[in-house]
Amino acid sequence: MKRGLTVTQLVEVARVRALCLNGLAGRIREMSGLTLQEVADVVGTSGTSVRRWELGEVRPSAEHAIRYGDLLDRVWLVVGGGRPMADLQRPEPAVSSSFPEFWADAPAAGGSGVSRTALREAS
């Protein structure tokens, strides 16, 4: 029986694919000054493939995503200045103004039945 990916590896693949789709992977590479070909040589693919991942045109294979993720993590340690990767995220699309109010009184995580508003007021 062929053994597939572990849960940890599968989560890493999903994380890297999300970094590609939201543009963070390309932004991290560009901040580092690495070329598409330099990244491709380390990951084991072509520069064109890396660019297509970064543009969200195609998804990297699981094997390539794991290698690319390792490289992005190491590069981010150097260029990120200790900031979380999420600081680079592009602004979220505008949502209706009623959206935040709708969720303000939703039950807090964990099923306590206490609203988020009540939790904020209690802290």
Contacts in CASP RR format, 6 or more apart in sequence:
PFRMAT RR
TARGET T0000
AUTHOR 0000-0000-0000
METHOD contacts of the structure
MODEL  1
MKRGLTVTQLVEVARVRALCLNGLAGRIREMSGLTLQEVADVVGTSGTSV
RRWELGEVRPSAEHAIRYGDLLDRVWLVVGGGRPMADLQRPEPAVSSSFP
EFWADAPAAGGSGVSRTALREAS
5 13 0 8 1.000
5 62 0 8 1.000
9 62 0 8 1.000
9 66 0 8 1.000
10 62 0 8 1.000
12 65 0 8 1.000
12 66 0 8 1.000
12 69 0 8 1.000
13 62 0 8 1.000
13 65 0 8 1.000
13 66 0 8 1.000
15 69 0 8 1.000
16 25 0 8 1.000
16 60 0 8 1.000
16 65 0 8 1.000
16 66 0 8 1.000
16 68 0 8 1.000
16 69 0 8 1.000
16 72 0 8 1.000
17 59 0 8 1.000
17 60 0 8 1.000
17 65 0 8 1.000
19 25 0 8 1.000
19 28 0 8 1.000
19 69 0 8 1.000
19 72 0 8 1.000
19 85 0 8 1.000
20 26 0 8 1.000
20 53 0 8 1.000
20 54 0 8 1.000
20 56 0 8 1.000
20 59 0 8 1.000
20 60 0 8 1.000
21 56 0 8 1.000
22 89 0 8 1.000
22 90 0 8 1.000
23 54 0 8 1.000
23 56 0 8 1.000
23 90 0 8 1.000
24 85 0 8 1.000
24 88 0 8 1.000
24 89 0 8 1.000
25 53 0 8 1.000
25 54 0 8 1.000
25 68 0 8 1.000
25 72 0 8 1.000
26 54 0 8 1.000
27 88 0 8 1.000
28 72 0 8 1.000
28 75 0 8 1.000
28 76 0 8 1.000
28 79 0 8 1.000
28 85 0 8 1.000
28 88 0 8 1.000
29 36 0 8 1.000
29 39 0 8 1.000
29 50 0 8 1.000
29 54 0 8 1.000
29 72 0 8 1.000
29 75 0 8 1.000
31 79 0 8 1.000
31 80 0 8 1.000
32 75 0 8 1.000
32 78 0 8 1.000
32 79 0 8 1.000
34 75 0 8 1.000
36 47 0 8 1.000
36 48 0 8 1.000
36 50 0 8 1.000
36 51 0 8 1.000
37 47 0 8 1.000
39 47 0 8 1.000
39 50 0 8 1.000
39 68 0 8 1.000
39 71 0 8 1.000
40 46 0 8 1.000
40 47 0 8 1.000
40 49 0 8 1.000
40 50 0 8 1.000
42 67 0 8 1.000
42 71 0 8 1.000
43 50 0 8 1.000
43 60 0 8 1.000
43 64 0 8 1.000
43 67 0 8 1.000
43 68 0 8 1.000
43 71 0 8 1.000
44 64 0 8 1.000
44 67 0 8 1.000
45 60 0 8 1.000
45 64 0 8 1.000
49 58 0 8 1.000
49 60 0 8 1.000
49 64 0 8 1.000
50 68 0 8 1.000
52 58 0 8 1.000
53 59 0 8 1.000
53 60 0 8 1.000
53 64 0 8 1.000
53 68 0 8 1.000
59 65 0 8 1.000
60 68 0 8 1.000
76 85 0 8 1.000
103 116 0 8 1.000
104 115 0 8 1.000
104 116 0 8 1.000
104 117 0 8 1.000
105 115 0 8 1.000
105 116 0 8 1.000
105 117 0 8 1.000
106 115 0 8 1.000
106 116 0 8 1.000
107 113 0 8 1.000
107 114 0 8 1.000
107 115 0 8 1.000
108 114 0 8 1.000
108 115 0 8 1.000
108 116 0 8 1.000
108 119 0 8 1.000
END
